[in-house]
Amino acid sequence: MVPDITVFGAYTYLVTLIFWGSIAFILLWRADILKKAGITVVALYPIGFIWDWYTLTVGVFDITLNIGITILGIPLEEHLFIIVVPSLVIAVHETIHGEILAHDRDGNL
């Protein structure tokens, strides 16, 4: 059975973003690529923003469990989502393919 995280009410989406964002941060920090990942996320942010704004505007999806803060037409949580998702993708990629693991395999760490 999947746990019901809606017990956080309006903070449900925010809690999940903090959870996954923390994992992304730890993995990026471990791989020592926080700055590089940050540059990539900043470059991708406008694309994510436009995509989110459009899909919310035309009704593709609706964010009901949010804290009610809207910035530039989208909920605060969606702004965080635009940051967390690429950060987590980069973090997982670097964890699997990054240099730190190559050093581990060679016994150099």
C-alpha positions as CSV (number, residue, x, y, z in Angstrom):
1,M,0.0,0.0,0.0
2,V,1.3,3.5,-0.9
3,P,1.4,5.9,2.1
4,D,-1.1,8.7,2.0
5,I,1.0,11.8,2.1
6,T,-2.0,14.1,1.8
7,V,-1.9,14.3,5.6
8,F,0.3,17.4,5.0
9,G,-2.8,19.1,3.4
10,A,-1.9,22.3,1.5
11,Y,1.8,21.6,2.2
12,T,1.8,18.1,0.5
13,Y,3.4,19.2,-2.7
14,L,5.9,21.4,-0.9
15,V,6.9,18.5,1.4
16,T,7.5,16.2,-1.5
17,L,9.6,18.9,-3.3
18,I,11.7,19.5,-0.2
19,F,12.2,15.7,0.2
20,W,13.3,15.1,-3.4
21,G,15.2,18.4,-3.6
22,S,17.2,17.4,-0.5
23,I,18.2,14.1,-2.2
24,A,19.2,16.0,-5.3
25,F,21.2,18.5,-3.2
26,I,23.1,15.7,-1.3
27,L,23.9,13.8,-4.5
28,L,25.1,17.0,-6.3
29,W,27.2,17.9,-3.3
30,R,28.6,14.4,-3.1
31,A,29.6,14.6,-6.8
32,D,31.0,18.1,-6.3
33,I,29.0,19.6,-9.1
34,L,26.6,22.0,-7.4
35,K,27.8,25.0,-9.4
36,K,27.7,23.1,-12.8
37,A,24.2,21.8,-12.0
38,G,23.1,25.2,-11.0
39,I,24.1,26.7,-14.3
40,T,22.2,24.0,-16.1
41,V,19.1,24.5,-14.0
42,V,19.2,28.2,-14.6
43,A,19.5,27.6,-18.4
44,L,16.5,25.2,-18.3
45,Y,14.4,27.3,-16.0
46,P,12.8,29.6,-18.6
47,I,11.8,26.6,-20.7
48,G,10.2,24.9,-17.7
49,F,8.5,28.1,-16.6
50,I,6.9,28.6,-20.0
51,W,5.9,25.0,-20.3
52,D,4.3,25.0,-16.8
53,W,2.6,28.4,-17.3
54,Y,1.1,27.2,-20.5
55,T,-0.1,23.8,-19.3
56,L,-1.7,25.4,-16.2
57,T,-3.3,28.1,-18.2
58,V,-4.9,25.8,-20.7
59,G,-6.0,23.4,-18.0
60,V,-3.8,20.4,-18.7
61,F,-3.4,19.9,-15.0
62,D,-4.4,21.6,-11.8
63,I,-2.4,22.0,-8.6
64,T,-4.8,21.7,-5.7
65,L,-2.5,20.8,-2.8
66,N,-0.4,24.0,-2.6
67,I,0.2,26.7,-0.1
68,G,-1.6,29.4,-2.2
69,I,1.4,31.5,-3.2
70,T,1.4,32.3,-6.9
71,I,4.4,34.0,-8.7
72,L,4.1,35.1,-12.3
73,G,0.9,33.0,-12.8
74,I,2.1,29.6,-11.4
75,P,2.2,28.3,-7.8
76,L,5.4,28.6,-5.8
77,E,5.6,24.8,-5.8
78,E,5.8,24.7,-9.6
79,H,8.7,27.1,-9.5
80,L,10.5,24.7,-7.1
81,F,9.5,21.7,-9.3
82,I,11.2,23.4,-12.3
83,I,14.4,23.5,-10.1
84,V,14.1,20.1,-8.4
85,V,13.4,17.9,-11.4
86,P,16.5,18.8,-13.5
87,S,18.6,18.9,-10.4
88,L,17.6,15.3,-9.5
89,V,18.1,14.1,-13.1
90,I,21.6,15.6,-13.1
91,A,22.3,14.2,-9.6
92,V,21.3,10.7,-10.6
93,H,23.2,10.9,-13.9
94,E,26.4,12.0,-12.0
95,T,25.9,9.4,-9.4
96,I,25.8,6.6,-12.0
97,H,28.3,8.0,-14.6
98,G,30.3,10.7,-12.8
99,E,34.0,10.8,-12.1
100,I,33.6,10.0,-8.4
101,L,32.4,6.5,-9.2
102,A,35.3,5.9,-11.6
103,H,37.7,6.9,-8.9
104,D,35.9,4.5,-6.5
105,R,36.3,1.6,-8.9
106,D,40.0,2.3,-9.3
107,G,40.4,2.4,-5.5
108,N,41.7,6.0,-5.6
109,L,39.4,7.5,-3.0
